[in-house]
Amino acid sequence: MSTTGATADPLAALGALPGVAESVESVRKAVDRVYGHRIMRRRSNEITSEAALRGARGSAALSGADWALEEVRRRTDFSGDDDEARAVGAALRLTAEAGQLLSIWRQSPLRVLARLHLVAAADNADQVGRPRQEGEPVDEPLVELPLPNAGEAHGRLDGLAGLVMGGGSAPALVTAAVVHGELLALRPFTSYNGLVARAAERIVLINSGLDPKSVCPAEVGHAELGRAAYLAALDGYASGTAEGMAAWIAHCGRAVELGARESTAVCEALQRGAA
């Protein structure tokens, strides 16, 4: 991650990039529309549960397991040698786990990330639940960015943790986009980095107060925008240029808006059913 000029609050500097303020405002309005829906006042737990399921489905789709929502809803066994089933199972576990880690995130983001990887992998192998070491391969075939060596990944991961713990004045969207983008660029674990990155984005959006009930699943929007657009925007983030960073933040903002639209549609469906 790089910013345009030295500053004590680099995330806030990103918030000042051209077009970012507009994205932040657009996201806020989209989120407000969901929270203002009459169904949210009475049945918010149902909306949260449905958003979690749809978010997990979207995240798994971006990792190569593009299953129909009803198949994800129906399926109970995600084990075995089926890579797609394991990806869907990992996404579902991460979505459930994210809500249990909110209180830890600001104090120890690295601990949370390690826990997310452990939950995603569901394995006791030595490589699970810790950043990769030099020479360990990374299984993340859909992300083709140059892979930083382990030393660089560790250093940048520590820097990211410092930014999270430092707080600052950056909008939630900016922080969430940087956490997401940096984890994908670094791929600090030997597997499931994409799923972990998107779960971490979710944690930031909830913890920041922007989406406290977790009803605006950005993963839905990322999947709807498509893998090609997702990877192209990620290339912009990895470039470190002002234009590329702003484009990535805007892409993440649009994903949150689409997630909000999805939950608004769920609210409307529940309202029609109650009429």
C-alpha positions as CSV (number, residue, x, y, z in Angstrom):
1,M,0.0,0.0,0.0
2,S,1.2,3.5,-0.8
3,T,-0.3,6.9,-0.4
4,T,0.2,10.3,-2.0
5,G,2.6,11.9,0.3
6,A,3.8,11.4,3.9
7,T,1.1,11.7,6.5
8,A,0.4,10.5,10.0
9,D,-2.9,9.1,8.8
10,P,-2.3,7.5,5.4
11,L,-5.8,6.0,5.4
12,A,-7.3,9.5,5.8
13,A,-5.1,10.6,2.9
14,L,-6.7,8.0,0.7
15,G,-10.1,9.3,1.7
16,A,-9.1,12.6,0.1
17,L,-8.3,11.0,-3.3
18,P,-10.5,12.2,-6.2
19,G,-13.9,10.5,-6.3
20,V,-13.5,8.7,-3.0
21,A,-15.7,11.1,-1.0
22,E,-18.4,10.6,-3.5
23,S,-18.1,6.8,-3.1
24,V,-18.2,7.1,0.6
25,E,-21.4,9.3,0.5
26,S,-23.1,6.9,-2.0
27,V,-22.4,4.0,0.2
28,R,-23.7,5.8,3.3
29,K,-27.0,6.6,1.5
30,A,-27.4,3.0,0.3
31,V,-26.8,1.6,3.8
32,D,-29.2,4.1,5.3
33,R,-31.9,3.0,2.9
34,V,-31.7,-0.6,4.2
35,Y,-31.6,0.4,7.9
36,G,-34.6,2.7,7.3
37,H,-36.8,-0.1,5.9
38,R,-39.8,-0.9,8.1
39,I,-38.9,-4.7,8.0
40,M,-35.5,-4.0,9.6
41,R,-37.3,-2.6,12.7
42,R,-39.1,-5.9,13.3
43,R,-37.1,-8.7,11.6
44,S,-33.5,-7.5,11.4
45,N,-32.2,-10.9,12.6
46,E,-33.7,-12.6,9.6
47,I,-32.1,-10.0,7.3
48,T,-28.8,-10.5,8.9
49,S,-29.0,-14.3,8.6
50,E,-29.9,-14.1,4.9
51,A,-27.2,-11.5,4.2
52,A,-24.7,-13.9,5.8
53,L,-25.7,-16.8,3.6
54,R,-25.7,-14.6,0.4
55,G,-22.4,-13.1,1.4
56,A,-20.8,-16.5,1.9
57,R,-22.1,-17.6,-1.5
58,G,-20.7,-14.5,-3.2
59,S,-17.3,-14.9,-1.5
60,A,-17.1,-18.6,-2.6
61,A,-18.0,-17.6,-6.1
62,L,-15.0,-15.3,-6.3
63,S,-12.8,-18.2,-5.2
64,G,-14.1,-20.4,-8.0
65,A,-17.1,-22.1,-6.4
66,D,-20.0,-20.2,-8.1
67,W,-22.9,-22.2,-6.7
68,A,-26.6,-21.3,-6.9
69,L,-27.9,-19.8,-3.6
70,E,-30.4,-22.6,-3.1
71,E,-27.6,-25.2,-3.4
72,V,-25.7,-23.4,-0.7
73,R,-28.8,-23.3,1.4
74,R,-29.7,-26.9,0.9
75,R,-26.2,-28.5,1.2
76,T,-25.0,-29.8,4.5
77,D,-21.8,-31.7,3.6
78,F,-18.8,-29.5,2.5
79,S,-16.1,-32.0,3.2
80,G,-14.3,-34.5,1.0
81,D,-12.1,-33.9,-2.1
82,D,-14.3,-31.4,-3.8
83,D,-12.4,-28.1,-4.0
84,E,-15.6,-26.2,-4.7
85,A,-17.5,-27.7,-1.7
86,R,-14.5,-27.0,0.6
87,A,-14.5,-23.3,-0.6
88,V,-18.2,-22.9,0.0
89,G,-17.9,-24.6,3.4
90,A,-14.9,-22.3,4.3
91,A,-16.9,-19.2,3.3
92,L,-19.8,-20.2,5.4
93,R,-17.6,-20.9,8.4
94,L,-15.9,-17.5,8.0
95,T,-19.1,-15.6,7.8
96,A,-20.3,-17.3,11.1
97,E,-16.9,-16.7,12.8
98,A,-16.5,-13.0,11.8
99,G,-19.2,-12.0,14.2
100,Q,-17.4,-13.6,17.1
101,L,-14.2,-11.7,16.5
102,L,-15.4,-8.1,16.4
103,S,-14.2,-7.2,19.9
104,I,-10.7,-8.5,19.2
105,W,-10.2,-6.8,15.8
106,R,-9.1,-3.3,16.9
107,Q,-6.8,-4.7,19.6
108,S,-5.2,-7.6,17.7
109,P,-6.0,-7.7,14.0
110,L,-3.2,-10.2,13.3
111,R,-4.7,-12.6,15.9
112,V,-8.1,-12.3,14.1
113,L,-6.6,-12.9,10.7
114,A,-4.8,-16.0,12.0
115,R,-8.1,-17.3,13.5
116,L,-9.9,-16.6,10.2
117,H,-7.4,-18.7,8.3
118,L,-7.6,-21.5,10.9
119,V,-11.4,-21.5,10.5
120,A,-11.3,-21.4,6.7
121,A,-8.7,-24.2,6.4
122,A,-10.3,-26.4,9.1
123,D,-7.0,-28.2,9.3
124,N,-4.3,-28.8,11.8
125,A,-1.4,-28.6,9.4
126,D,1.6,-26.6,10.5
127,Q,1.0,-23.9,7.9
128,V,-2.5,-23.1,9.1
129,G,-3.3,-20.2,11.3
130,R,-0.1,-18.3,10.8
131,P,1.6,-16.2,8.1
132,R,3.5,-18.2,5.5
133,Q,7.2,-18.7,5.8
134,E,9.8,-18.3,3.1
135,G,9.6,-21.0,0.5
136,E,6.0,-22.1,1.4
137,P,3.8,-22.2,-1.7
138,V,0.6,-20.2,-1.9
139,D,-2.6,-21.8,-3.3
140,E,-4.5,-18.8,-4.7
141,P,-4.8,-19.5,-8.4
142,L,-7.3,-16.8,-9.2
143,V,-5.0,-13.9,-8.1
144,E,-2.1,-13.5,-10.5
145,L,-0.3,-10.5,-9.0
146,P,3.4,-11.0,-8.2
147,L,3.7,-12.6,-4.8
148,P,5.7,-10.7,-2.2
149,N,8.3,-12.8,-0.4
150,A,7.5,-13.8,3.2
151,G,9.7,-11.1,4.7
152,E,7.9,-8.3,2.8
153,A,4.5,-9.9,3.5
154,H,5.2,-10.0,7.2
155,G,6.4,-6.4,7.3
156,R,3.4,-5.1,5.4
157,L,1.1,-7.2,7.5
158,D,2.5,-5.6,10.6
159,G,2.1,-2.2,9.0
160,L,-1.6,-2.9,8.2
161,A,-2.2,-4.1,11.8
162,G,-0.7,-0.8,13.0
163,L,-3.0,1.2,10.9
164,V,-6.0,-0.7,12.1
165,M,-5.0,-0.4,15.8
166,G,-4.2,3.3,15.3
167,G,-7.8,4.1,14.4
168,G,-7.7,7.4,12.6
169,S,-10.3,9.5,10.8
170,A,-10.6,7.5,7.5
171,P,-14.1,6.5,6.5
172,A,-15.1,2.9,7.1
173,L,-15.2,2.2,3.3
174,V,-11.6,3.3,2.9
175,T,-10.3,1.2,5.8
176,A,-12.3,-1.8,4.6
177,A,-11.0,-1.5,1.1
178,V,-7.4,-1.2,2.2
179,V,-7.6,-4.2,4.5
180,H,-9.2,-6.2,1.7
181,G,-6.8,-5.1,-1.0
182,E,-3.7,-5.4,1.1
183,L,-4.5,-9.0,2.2
184,L,-5.2,-10.0,-1.4
185,A,-2.0,-8.3,-2.6
186,L,0.1,-10.0,0.1
187,R,-1.6,-13.4,0.3
188,P,0.0,-13.8,3.7
189,F,-1.3,-17.4,4.2
190,T,-0.7,-20.5,2.2
191,S,-4.4,-20.8,1.2
192,Y,-7.8,-19.2,1.4
193,N,-6.4,-15.6,1.3
194,G,-9.3,-14.3,-0.8
195,L,-11.9,-15.7,1.6
196,V,-10.0,-14.3,4.6
197,A,-9.6,-10.9,2.9
198,R,-13.3,-10.6,2.2
199,A,-14.2,-11.7,5.8
200,A,-11.8,-9.1,7.1
201,E,-13.6,-6.4,5.0
202,R,-16.9,-7.5,6.5
203,I,-15.4,-7.2,10.0
204,V,-14.3,-3.6,9.3
205,L,-17.7,-2.6,7.9
206,I,-19.5,-4.0,11.0
207,N,-17.0,-2.8,13.6
208,S,-16.8,0.7,12.2
209,G,-20.5,1.2,12.8
210,L,-21.3,1.6,9.1
211,D,-23.1,-1.8,8.9
212,P,-23.5,-2.9,12.6
213,K,-26.1,-5.5,11.9
214,S,-24.1,-6.9,8.9
215,V,-26.9,-6.6,6.4
216,C,-25.0,-5.1,3.5
217,P,-22.8,-8.0,2.3
218,A,-20.1,-6.6,0.1
219,E,-19.3,-10.1,-1.1
220,V,-22.6,-10.2,-2.9
221,G,-21.6,-7.0,-4.8
222,H,-18.1,-8.2,-5.6
223,A,-19.6,-11.4,-7.1
224,E,-22.2,-9.5,-9.0
225,L,-19.6,-7.1,-10.5
226,G,-17.7,-10.2,-11.7
227,R,-14.3,-11.7,-11.2
228,A,-12.7,-9.9,-14.1
229,A,-13.7,-6.5,-12.8
230,Y,-12.7,-7.5,-9.3
231,L,-9.2,-8.5,-10.4
232,A,-8.8,-5.5,-12.6
233,A,-9.7,-3.2,-9.7
234,L,-7.2,-5.2,-7.5
235,D,-4.5,-4.5,-10.1
236,G,-5.2,-0.8,-9.6
237,Y,-4.8,-1.2,-5.8
238,A,-1.5,-3.1,-6.3
239,S,-0.2,-0.4,-8.6
240,G,-0.1,2.0,-5.6
241,T,-1.0,4.9,-7.8
242,A,-3.6,7.5,-6.7
243,E,-5.9,6.5,-9.6
244,G,-5.5,2.8,-9.0
245,M,-6.2,3.1,-5.3
246,A,-9.2,5.4,-5.8
247,A,-10.6,2.9,-8.4
248,W,-10.2,0.0,-6.0
249,I,-12.0,2.0,-3.2
250,A,-14.8,2.9,-5.6
251,H,-15.1,-0.7,-6.7
252,C,-15.4,-1.8,-3.0
253,G,-18.0,0.9,-2.5
254,R,-20.1,-0.2,-5.4
255,A,-19.9,-3.8,-3.9
256,V,-21.3,-2.6,-0.6
257,E,-24.1,-0.7,-2.4
258,L,-25.0,-3.8,-4.3
259,G,-25.0,-5.8,-1.1
260,A,-27.3,-3.2,0.4
261,R,-29.6,-3.5,-2.6
262,E,-29.7,-7.3,-2.2
263,S,-30.9,-6.9,1.4
264,T,-33.4,-4.3,0.5
265,A,-34.9,-6.8,-2.0
266,V,-35.0,-9.4,0.8
267,C,-36.8,-6.8,3.0
268,E,-39.3,-6.2,0.2
269,A,-39.9,-9.9,-0.2
270,L,-40.6,-10.3,3.5
271,Q,-42.9,-7.3,3.5
272,R,-44.9,-8.7,0.6
273,G,-45.2,-12.0,2.4
274,A,-46.5,-10.3,5.5
275,A,-49.0,-8.2,3.6
